């Protein structure tokens, strides 16, 4: 992309007014997608994102500038703009870059750009029509197959000059069912940091059938009763509870500013002792994995909570300065145009010791959330919400009728203490996480868990 | 290279391939943002983003390709790729390009003085002083930001259309954090306009007051109550369910409003207007994303559903004229449909009267998690809320961590009253919402 020599020049210009850290992030990303609705291919997306983001720090000040003009003049201009915004002063650091090969533990067999769009449409169709043809009550299906070829270069004044090629692909199917009581949707979205070989490993048709099954179940469901009750949340995307209730509050972007419910709580118990949780960016081919982060720090496996005790935050370089702590490989940005901050990679609650059947049997009256939708959180107050995509009532230890329209709300610090049973079927699921540095791929995950009491919104 | 130069190269490449029907859409934006924290500038960022989208009509299908890389190679490559992509499409409906020669409303120039970086820095720092002086409970973590945003949209097509428009605004964001020693709360307040006309003190003090009011909030009791949605919360609901007014959603069976034009779908006091030229909007652009003239229209008038929002393709399917609501979320996104500023027209009651009318219930001023807890197709919502209890016609104790649930389309028919003042809510991008407070009798609240 940009030569080491030119990067040195640009970083020197960026640091010319006294910065103590300078960084260049360059990318060229190929985004492609095929989308279907009404049984037809309606849209082919095809976009090239290309640009450079430059950052300089001086103490606790950060300046970021980005540009789409990647000519030498354009880069120097952008660097000088950042230097000028930092203030007046003389260069205090010298820039010497050494090329680094961090390696790639995410092998890709079939690069998506080398596959015809018509072939991608065929894969999407096999999933799409599996959903559409599942039942006459499926009234509409939408679907998409997307792939991203994200080429990045990170160079910084600590001497890093490294490149990575992040290839990801994902299939989305949303089925809409109507059994005469209003429409309900079901959806699936499997993805990985892999190439097109991913679709030989999963069965796209099964993903389509799963979306249809969920829509059909929910279309036949009544409304969820509102109230406070025990809730059993199953594995996979159920892990969104940890992502929202806790994960965001452990990011340096809120911890460093004292605006997190968990600021200053390292070494303290913040969760039930049954809870051990990890953020792991090193899982081969996982959706949220990176070889190194967007500041050039190699990715880590960070134990966040061990048996209820807070062990680690997720830290980027700038947040780390305020906290006096080292970065953890969690610095991420959607693109060069966003300012990097601390984010999650693959975050999950580890397997526990409870048997899943015992968890269900323990609930006299409550909710079983088989699958979860998205959610959001305010890290300062810890208040979170998320929707239950597929829920059932539990009566006398047995899973009973499905219920629609449920949502779960609460406060992270309270809920973490109330996770009093943890099962053994850990699995991860894919999501897109939105925050100040844009939308990035992350995995959530957990085994089945029980929350002893939580507010369930319904009607 | 600059856009004009790139545009000429794309036109040459298209002509070389003997393409007859094509369009080039350009959107670029610049933003300079300064954030202050603990009386210091914490973060300064400036970004320039922009790209072009080439669309070509071939065999009735509209192929797309987009890029941010404005180089000579890419000018030829996007034409090539759009042609290839068109061949994969199976769209049943015909696609169209806008014809030249439409009449476009002249937009009155607004008073706007672009702020310099120094002025943004000064404003952000001054904001810190105001915030900390506003109340002793304001604590570290409080940020104040001053931002300059500007952008350009241009559309060129092979039918002779050649349009461009630009917009600019300053934005103040006050994000105070307050603590009473026991708990912490935060909120934010956003104000758009010309920096020299924004009352910084008013914006920040309002944010601090709002953050303080929520300290010590309890949980609302579970039950069925009269609910008042404050202006922000009402705008959030409108934003969440506005996709139902899209003709595209209706034609694909993804909106319950399909075929209901002319019918009563809301209470008589409900009038919903889509206005591209709303006074408070920073981006008043006289054309839509296909280059068709934009204009003000009633979507719901006194409860009667007047029109869905159309672009060229969906209008042709329905056999009507486009309403000029073609939209793009970014330069590369497909042409869809969105309102410009969707305004729920205010009613007659001051908010105090609305509270009296409610008697005993809940006042909701914030809704969260709309991307997960609301379904625009069915209208069902169950959303995390914050606000106040209403007791004997007055706002009393703050409440949080509860949900309000209902169905948007049923609720439209159950709006008992609207307050007399609408507030504008930008949502990022060119779509915005404005709404007053509304009173709805009987929604389900789940709390303690």
Interface residues (C-beta under 8 A of the other chain):
Chain A: X28 X31 X34 X37 X38 X40 X41 X42 X43 X44 X45 X46 X47 X48 X49 X50 X51 X53 X60 X61 X62 X63 X64 X65 X66 X67 X68 X69 X81 X82 X85 X86 X117 X118 X121 X139 X140 X176 X182 X183 X184 X185 X223 X224 X226 X227 X228 X257 X258 X259 X261 X337 X339 X373 X374 X375 X376 X378 X380 X381 X383 X384 X385 X386 X387 X404 X405 X406 X407 X409 X410 X411 X455 X456 X457 X458 X459
Chain B: X37 X40 X41 X42 X43 X44 X45 X46 X47 X48 X49 X50 X51 X63 X64 X65 X66 X67 X68 X69 X70 X74 X81 X82 X84 X85 X88 X89 X90 X91 X92 X117 X139 X140 X141 X143 X177 X183 X184 X185 X186 X219 X222 X252 X253 X254 X332 X333 X334 X368 X369 X371 X372 X373 X375 X377 X378 X379 X380 X382 X383 X384 X386 X400 X401 X402 X403 X404 X405 X406 X444 X445 X446 X447 X448
